[in-house]
Amino acid sequence: MFHKGTMVSRLTLSFAALALAALLQPALADPPRAVVELFTSQGCSSCPPADAVLADLARRPDIVALSLPVNYWDYLGWKDTLAHAAFTDRQKAYAKARQDRQVYTPQMIVNGRKPCIGSDRAQIEKSIQETTGTGGLLPVNVGLSESRGTVTISVDETAQTTDRVAEVWVLPVLKEHAVPIGRGENRGRTVTYANVVRGMKRVGEWRGGTARFEVPSDEARGGADGYVVLLQALDHTKPGAILGAAKSEGL
């Protein structure tokens, strides 16, 4: 037999414990409504304002924001310390897919489709609205889980579509990196870059419906702070629309 007061005390403690547990649960990130890719360069005097815009977008849980430094301004007197030829190739491939030959810095590509000046906040927001799917989100769900040194990527499209082909990519990302620039147009400035991509690894191909892909955790991170997963349609071997995306915890 127990006393009524004891029962009330125990119930009170139980509810308090549940409330505390709820508070300690990490908040779930919103499903991404957009992927924004900024093609930037340490040798471009117009880029720092766009780098600041990208940093602001990177703080939004519903945006996957990426800096992709290019190398075609290196001849101006400063070799970009973060640039990668693959990012230059990616920007050119986007231009070929659009058939407009528009390759410049700072250029933002929204959801793999809309190009705009990287410092133009109004145009970026408009492009996000114009390229999001039903309900203001990317059309295909991409989930991430990590256990025992393996990242599992789940792709789930409720209405199965078999006439589209997409690729699954994993991109290691540095959350923040400051660079003192010694020469060129930005000489004497220290620019802080957000969500800097350090490589691109193709994980597999997706043709609609539900699928799972696995990649070792150390490969996904690539020595960086975290990683982003992109599900991107193929447009005759060139990059097409971003169909889905996810980012690791902490980005």
N, C-alpha and C positions, 0 to 999 in steps of 0.2 A: 504494500500500500504506500502511496506517496501523497504528500500534501499538495493542495491546489496551488498554493503559492510557488511551490517548487516547479510544477508544470509550467506556470506562466513564465517563470524565470528562464527555464530551459528553452521555451519557445522564443522568448525575446532574444536570447543569445544566438539561437539558430538563425533567426531572421537577420540579426546583425552580422553574423558570419557570411550569410549569403549576399548581403548588401556589400560587404567589404570585398568579397570575391568578385562581384560584378564590377566594382570600381577598379580592381586590379587587372581586369581583363583588358588586353590591348584593343584599342579601337580598330575596327575593320576599315580598310581604305575603301573609298568609293570606287565603283567600277569606272574605268577610264572612259572619258567621253572624247578624248583626243590624244594624238601623238604629235608633238611638234619637234621638228628637227631643225636646228640652227646651224647653217654652214657659215663658219666664222674663221677669222685669221688674226693672229697676233700682229701681223704686218699691215692691217687695215685700220686706218684712223676712224672709219665710220662704224667699226664693229663694237667698241665698248658699250655704247648705249643699248645695242641689241643683246649683248652679253648680260646686261643688267635686267632686261626684259625676260630673258630666258631663265635667269635666276629666280625672278618673281614667279614665273610659271611653274618652276620646279617645286615650289613650296605648296602648290595646290594638289590635294590628294586625288583629284579627278583628272589630272593631266600627267601624261608621260612626256617629260621635257628632256631633250637630248642636245648636247653640244657636239658637233662633228667638225673639228678643225681641219682645214684644207691647206694644201701646200703650194698653190700656184702663185702666191704672192711672196714666196721666199726670196725671189731675186731682188726684191726692193731693199734688201740690206739687213733683214733679220729672218733667220730660219725659225719657223714656228716649232716650238719644242713639243707640241702635242699633236701636230698634224700627222695625217696618215694618207697615203696615196689612195687607199681604198675609199676614203670619204670623198676625195675629189672625184673618183670614178663614179661613186653613188650619185653625187650631185649632177654630174654630166648625164648619167643614165636617166635620171628624172627628167632632165631637159629634153632628151631624145624621146622619151615616152610622151611628153606633152607636145613635142614638135615645135618648140618655140626658141630653142637655143639660148634660153635665159640662164646664164651661169654667172653669179656675182656674189659678193659678200657685202653686208650680211644678208643672207637669204634664209627665210623660214619656209619649210614645207610642212603643211598641216595635213595630217592623216594620209600622207603619201600622194595628195592630190592638188592642193592649192598652194601656189608659191606666193610669197609676199615679202616686203621689206621687213627684216628682222626686228627693227625698232618701232614699227608701226602697230601700236597696241590695238587700235580700233580695227585695222584690217585683219589682224590675227584673230580677234574675237569673232569678227564676221565670218572668217574662213572656218573657224571651229563650228559655228552654228550651221554653216552651209554643208559641212561634210560629215556631221554626225548622223548616226542611224536613227531608227525608231526609238522614241523615248529619250533622245539626246545622248545616246551611248553608242559605242562601237558595236557593229552588228553581231559579232561572234564572241562568245564568252571564252576567256583564257584564264585558267587557274594555275596556281603554283603551290607546290609543297616541297619540303626538303627534309630528308631523313637519311641518316647513316651514310652521309657523303654523296647523296644522289638528289638531284633536282628532278622532280616529276612535273611535266607540263601537261595539263589537260585542256583539250579543245572541245567545245560543245556547242553545236548549232542545232537548235530545236527543230527548225524546218530544214531537213537535210537537202543539200544542194550538191549535185554531182557534176555540174558543168563549170565549176570554177576550180582553179588550181592555185594553191598558195604555199608559201614556204614559211617554215618556223625558224626564227633566228634568235640567238642569245647574244646579248651585247654586254660585256663587262663595263662597269661605269664607276668613275671616280666622282664622289658626291661633290667635292669642292677642291679646287686647286688654284693657288695663286702663283702668278708668273711675273717676275720683274723683267721688263723688256728693255734691252740695252741699246738697240739700234732701230733704224727704220722709222715709220710714221708715228709709232707709239713710244718712241724713245723716252726713257725716264719714268714711264708709267708702270705701275703694278696692277695687273688686271686679274680679278678672281673669276674663274670659270666654274659653272655649276654643271653637274651631271655630264662629265666629259666621257665620251665613249672611247674605249681603249682597244676595241676590236669587234669583229663580227663573226660569229660561228653559226653556220647553217646546220640545223639539227635534223630537219627532215621535211617531207612534203605532206600537204593536207589536201584532201579532195572532198571535203564536206562531211557532215555528221559528227560523230564523236571519235576522238583519237587521243592517244597518250604518247608522250615522248619523254625520254630520260637522258640526262647528261650529268657527268660527274660535277659535284659542287665546285671543286677547284677550277675546273675548266669554265664553268659558268661565270665565276668571279674573275678569273684571269689575273689575280693579284690586285684587283681593284676593291672598292668598298661594297659593291653590290652588283646587280645585273638587271637587265630589262629583257623581256621576251616580246618579240613582234611576230604577228601572223600577218604576212603581207602577200597580197595577190600578185601573180606574175602577169605582166603585160608583154607577151612575146619576148620573154627572157629579160625584160626590163622591169624595174620595180613599179608596182601598181598601188592600188588603194590599201591602206592599213585596215585590216578586218577586225583585229583584236590585239590586245596588249596586256601586259602585266609587269609589275616591278617588284623586286624583292623588298623585304622589310628594311626600313631605314632610308629608302630613297624617296 
